[in-house]
Amino acid sequence: MNLRRAKIIGTGHYMPEIEVKNEDFLDWEFYDKNGKINKSNEEIIRKFVEITNIKARRFVRDELVTSDIAAEAARKALENAGIDKEDLDFIIVASNYGDIEQGTLFSDYVPSLASRVKYKLQIKNPASVAFDLLYGCPGWLEGVIQAHIRMQAGYSKYALIIGAETLSRIRDPYSRDSMIFADGAGATVLELTENPEEGILSFLSHTYAYPEAKLLWNAPSVNTRHDQSKKYIFMQGHKIYEFALSKVPSAMKACFDKSGEDIKNLKKIFIHQANEKMDEAIVKRFFRLYGMQAPEGVMPSNIDFMGNSSVATIPTLMDQVLKGMIENQKLNRGDLILLASVGAGMNINAVTMRF
């Protein structure tokens, strides 16, 4: 039996300084494919909160790009881990759009974000391999899985996994759905362990691409009077909601069952902060598969004040829980936890671990 596995030894996140509250959209113009929406902004925002529970989100300052905030989250995670940055065997940065400078919609991946982060951290060790991961919202968690696999194979001892995104730069300012998007960065340092009482116990990754690949896309603004040469992110929110509820709970169960652990010992579920109503429904269906009700407080959440920052949501949430920033939530050494995400493709992944 291979006892090699990855465990988390450090966490960090970057919270963008600019807070954008729902009230800031009261004077906005909202459009859909049929033209200007014939509803008051108060009604649009009220319905949005009912569906998502997002009351505010965070945007980066104009001078920052994704690799900047990724590096800042990484610095905090490395400091928390207490290891020499030169000992990192590899660095993975998960994002969707790379570096996008304010005022442009150009996705810049040359050089890779991971190489830029390595440069900004001033890591000189050439054996510390840096590469990017494009996997949609589950990208950070997929990076954790890839690190675990490398450690199981005996290739690595330390890894830095970062999820960072600046979706404020790629959202259509006229779409009401764009109120869901936010910026942020979260990072974790992983270490090889052979202790059977800690680290990753099981994992699962799935991709549903037919026809689910077309549930997200880039397109010009829904306001046809706006520059139609620029493309923004769009999604079929209702269909993604239905897909997630039909596929994610069973994937989570399959992952957890592979761990061999008792479901009654599961302490926390850290799920991608896409939509609180959807996340709560997923967790309820997951426990229902075991003939149980979801325990109170099992699902920490920060989407009400952070919004959806894609690949950054889970590592950010974990770090905030550890730092006491989420009310009535605590994570202790040895806790059995489940991590899960869904998005873009559509990709689903999950990890069971002892923290």
LINLINFEN-V396005 format. One line per field, one symbol per residue. ss: DSSP state (H for helix, E for strand, - for the rest). phi: phi as a letter, one per 40 degrees, with the letter a starting at -180 (. if undefined). burial: 1 if it has 16 or more other ideal C-beta (glycine too) atoms within 10 Angstrom, else 0. Layout:
ss: ???
phi: ???
burial: ???
This chain:
ss: ----EEEEEEEEEE---EEEEHHHH-----EE--EE----HHHHHHHHHHHH---EEEE------HHHHHHHHHHHHHHHH---HHH--EEEEE----E--------E----HHHHHHHH--------EEEEE--HHHHHHHHHHHHHHHHH-----EEEEEEEEEHHH-E---EHHHHHE-EEEEEEEEEEE-----EEEEEEEEE----HHHHEEEE------------EEEE-HHHHHHHHHHHHHHHHHHHHHHH---HHHEEEEEE----HHHHHHHHHHHHH--------------HHHH-E-HHHHHHHHHHHHH-------------EEEEEEEE---EEEEEEEE-
phi: .cccacbcbabaabbdcccbccccccbcbbbbcchcccaccccccccccdcbgcbaabbccdccbdccccccccdccccccgbcdccccabbbcabbgcbcdgbbccbbbcccccccdcccfcbcccccbacbbagdccccccccccccccccgcabbabbbbaabcccbcccbcccccccabiababbbbcbbcccagcbaaabbbbbbccdccbabacdcccccdcccbbcbacdcccdcccccbcdccccccccccgccdccccabbbdccaccccccccccdcccbgbccccgcbcabccbbgbbfcccccccdcccccgcbcgbabbdgccbbbaaaificcbaaabacc
burial: 0001111111111111000101001000011000001000100110010001110111110001111111111111110110101001111111111111000000010001111111001010000111011011111111111111011100011111111111111111111111111111111111111000011111111110000100110000111001000001111010011011001110111011001010100111111111110110111011100000010001111110111111111111111111000100101000011111111111111111111
